Amino acid sequence: MSKPLKVAIAGLGTVGVGVVKILETHKDLIRSRCGRSIEVVGVSANNRARDRGVDISGYQWSDNALDFAGQDDIDVVVELIGGSDGIAKELAQKSLAAGKSFVTANKALVAHHGADLANTAQEAGVALRYEAAVAGGIPIIKSIGEGLAANELNLVYGILNGTCNYILTTMEATGQSFEEVLTEAQRLGYAEADPTFDVDGIDTAHKLAILSSVAFATETDFEHVYTEGIRRIEAVDIEYAREIGYRIKLLGITRLTEKGLEQRVHPALVKKNEPIAQVEDAFNAVVAEGDFIDRTFYQGRGAGQGPTASAVVADIIDIARGHTGPAFFVPSGELKKAAPVPISEHEGACYIRLHVQEKPGVIADITSILKEHDVSLDVMLQKGHEQDGSVYVVLVTHKIQEKILSEALNRIGELSSVQEEPLAIRIENL
Ligand code: HSE
């Protein structure tokens, strides 16, 4: 049997503790699967004394995770600290440059610096692995990068943020507002105290930028991911969407066409009988389409100790088996720079919710602006009477270019009878 693979873990939060637990619990299973054992040599975290429910007394403790990059007895550094820059980035650069493989669950780090880190790893002849960074326990990086490697991929999309999916499905089930569900989710510990990255779509955008690179062999380009979150969705939108046969999901969508790379994150109406629409609670799901495979669908837990640690340990096992191939499945010099396709060029049908005064001529004013911009309607509903004499008007457009629709909506939003900025949610017939 080959010599043990020696691992250091930087960060002993929920996921780090999960990694320690799996490596202990499945020590023998993992040894037989790799043909060698995996040994934790060192650990590092902020607080040595904290009771984490696992025994770390047998591991070398380090107050500074950067020490691991300089230690000869470490083969793999596992980074579970987080953040796109700072210590996580420095640890990645130093560890890889020192010839240590690097495993991370840090989507921000990979989304921002993936191409550079992949290059450093390749030059050093070591592995950079990040399965846990996207969709937690779903092995989507390997599925796309290896399982679908015979295909040219056309489209990848998914529900990549469990917090948002939990909020949207709970709003649908209970009729509660976004704020009510978010507050309850924070109280139960499902949502972070600062939910910005989750609810504003940034977490999904990080994951999408990584998926684009894996699927299309393009350099990670987080800066050009169009990103919108779910804060403006109201329970009425979920109800009206259901009436016309849709559910609302926060999607990340990436597509490479002759126009360039389209990467967008936003709430979307998806047909309620599509598998992606059936994904409930905090689950994640990914759809990947290839030219020979057709459509594939993956679903599982996108967060939590067990699923995320499972993905981290799978990466360590991969390295123990001697797989040190390129991080994005092509040599790093072959990663393409793709031209970003601006969201203004996107074309599709759209759900629009207007909150207007109930008085004569309001609909006429709205439809006359739509006519001037050549926006054609498929559905129009007027919903309810609020006590203040306002109503909701819901419009569903036919396929329209985003640039044109937003010009029309800007003008509609300026009408004195329109009481708040129009809400537009793209309809995805993917
Ligand atoms: N905060 C993420 C989510 C999990 O809610 O899905 C980690 O990526």
Residues whose N, C-alpha, C, O or C-beta is under 5 A from the ligand:
A	BS01	HSE	L160 N161 G162 T163 D198 G302 A303
